[in-house]
Amino acid sequence: ARIEAQVPSNLSLSIGSSGRMSKEEMLEHINKGDEIGNRIIESHIRFLRAQSTGEVTRALVSAE
């Protein structure tokens, strides 16, 4: 549910050789609980952790 609320509908994602997928396709994989869905969840959790520790902000500032 968090991914559905936080991810813009125009976002697409590519994971490995799976090709590009839309937000709706991401949610389908998550709801199925398949390997791709699990990878999406793991990536989102890593992003949230990095965001909460300030790692994302530091990376954005250092990229300027």
GROMACS elastic network, one bead per residue, 0.5 to 0.9 nm:
[ bonds ]
;  ai    aj funct       b0    kb
    1     4     6  0.50768   500
    1     5     6  0.63671   500
    1     6     6  0.86799   500
    1    27     6  0.89732   500
    2     5     6  0.51515   500
    2     6     6  0.59987   500
    2     7     6  0.83283   500
    3     6     6  0.51027   500
    3     7     6  0.56064   500
    3    23     6  0.89477   500
    3    27     6  0.80331   500
    3    41     6  0.83672   500
    3    44     6  0.76953   500
    4     7     6  0.57937   500
    4     8     6  0.81010   500
    4     9     6  0.85545   500
    4    23     6  0.78233   500
    4    24     6  0.87264   500
    4    27     6  0.73195   500
    5     8     6  0.78556   500
    7    10     6  0.84731   500
    7    11     6  0.69672   500
    7    23     6  0.72776   500
    8    11     6  0.55481   500
    8    23     6  0.76177   500
    9    12     6  0.82863   500
    9    22     6  0.77021   500
    9    23     6  0.58143   500
    9    24     6  0.79429   500
   10    22     6  0.74716   500
   10    23     6  0.73520   500
   11    21     6  0.87158   500
   11    22     6  0.64649   500
   11    23     6  0.62793   500
   12    20     6  0.62633   500
   12    21     6  0.54133   500
   12    23     6  0.62429   500
   12    26     6  0.86624   500
   13    19     6  0.80762   500
   13    20     6  0.53906   500
   13    21     6  0.53674   500
   13    22     6  0.65980   500
   13    23     6  0.77749   500
   13    26     6  0.79393   500
   14    17     6  0.78076   500
   14    18     6  0.67127   500
   14    19     6  0.53675   500
   14    21     6  0.63547   500
   15    18     6  0.56985   500
   15    19     6  0.66348   500
   15    20     6  0.74340   500
   15    21     6  0.86349   500
   15    36     6  0.76556   500
   15    39     6  0.81623   500
   15    40     6  0.81682   500
   16    19     6  0.71125   500
   17    20     6  0.89044   500
   18    21     6  0.81857   500
   18    36     6  0.82742   500
   21    24     6  0.78895   500
   21    25     6  0.56121   500
   21    26     6  0.64316   500
   22    25     6  0.51091   500
   22    26     6  0.62275   500
   22    27     6  0.86709   500
   23    26     6  0.50182   500
   23    27     6  0.62385   500
   23    28     6  0.86770   500
   24    27     6  0.51191   500
   24    28     6  0.62593   500
   24    29     6  0.88428   500
   25    28     6  0.50004   500
   25    29     6  0.64153   500
   25    30     6  0.86904   500
   26    29     6  0.52871   500
   26    30     6  0.62767   500
   26    31     6  0.86851   500
   26    36     6  0.81795   500
   26    37     6  0.67678   500
   26    40     6  0.74162   500
   27    31     6  0.60161   500
   27    32     6  0.84809   500
   27    37     6  0.75532   500
   28    31     6  0.51458   500
   28    32     6  0.61275   500
   28    33     6  0.86035   500
   28    37     6  0.77536   500
   29    32     6  0.50690   500
   29    33     6  0.61789   500
   29    34     6  0.59351   500
   29    35     6  0.79291   500
   29    36     6  0.61089   500
   29    38     6  0.79861   500
   29    40     6  0.84540   500
   30    33     6  0.51085   500
   30    34     6  0.68346   500
   30    35     6  0.87048   500
   30    36     6  0.74620   500
   30    38     6  0.65173   500
   30    39     6  0.88418   500
   30    40     6  0.73148   500
   30    41     6  0.72906   500
   31    34     6  0.80655   500
   31    37     6  0.73091   500
   32    37     6  0.71588   500
   33    36     6  0.79758   500
   33    37     6  0.55701   500
   33    38     6  0.62928   500
   34    37     6  0.51951   500
   34    38     6  0.62085   500
   34    39     6  0.87155   500
   35    38     6  0.50748   500
   35    39     6  0.62186   500
   35    40     6  0.86755   500
   36    39     6  0.50565   500
   36    40     6  0.62338   500
   36    41     6  0.86922   500
   37    40     6  0.50819   500
   37    41     6  0.62803   500
   37    42     6  0.86753   500
   38    41     6  0.50798   500
   38    42     6  0.61435   500
   38    43     6  0.85767   500
   39    42     6  0.50536   500
   39    43     6  0.60733   500
   39    44     6  0.84974   500
   40    43     6  0.51652   500
   40    44     6  0.61161   500
   40    45     6  0.86232   500
   41    44     6  0.50850   500
   41    45     6  0.61473   500
   41    46     6  0.86342   500
   42    45     6  0.51487   500
   42    46     6  0.62321   500
   42    47     6  0.86429   500
   43    46     6  0.51057   500
   43    47     6  0.61811   500
   43    48     6  0.86722   500
   44    47     6  0.50089   500
   44    48     6  0.61707   500
   44    49     6  0.86151   500
   45    48     6  0.50788   500
   45    49     6  0.61782   500
   45    50     6  0.85847   500
   46    49     6  0.51326   500
   46    50     6  0.61384   500
   46    51     6  0.85108   500
   47    50     6  0.50628   500
   47    51     6  0.60182   500
   47    52     6  0.85818   500
   47    56     6  0.79363   500
   48    52     6  0.61292   500
   48    53     6  0.86990   500
   49    52     6  0.51100   500
   49    53     6  0.62767   500
   49    54     6  0.86612   500
   49    55     6  0.84371   500
   50    53     6  0.52967   500
   50    54     6  0.62188   500
   50    56     6  0.56670   500
   50    57     6  0.87191   500
   51    54     6  0.52958   500
   51    55     6  0.59411   500
   51    56     6  0.51135   500
   51    57     6  0.71444   500
   52    55     6  0.76002   500
   52    56     6  0.82885   500
   53    56     6  0.78993   500
   53    57     6  0.88605   500
   54    57     6  0.52469   500
   54    58     6  0.62355   500
   54    59     6  0.86565   500
   55    58     6  0.51301   500
   55    59     6  0.61518   500
   55    60     6  0.86396   500
   56    59     6  0.51355   500
   56    60     6  0.62022   500
   56    61     6  0.86300   500
   57    60     6  0.51147   500
   57    61     6  0.61058   500
   57    62     6  0.85476   500
   58    61     6  0.51244   500
   58    62     6  0.60457   500
   58    63     6  0.85510   500
   59    62     6  0.51925   500
   59    63     6  0.61987   500
   60    63     6  0.51860   500
   60    64     6  0.68114   500
   61    64     6  0.55764   500
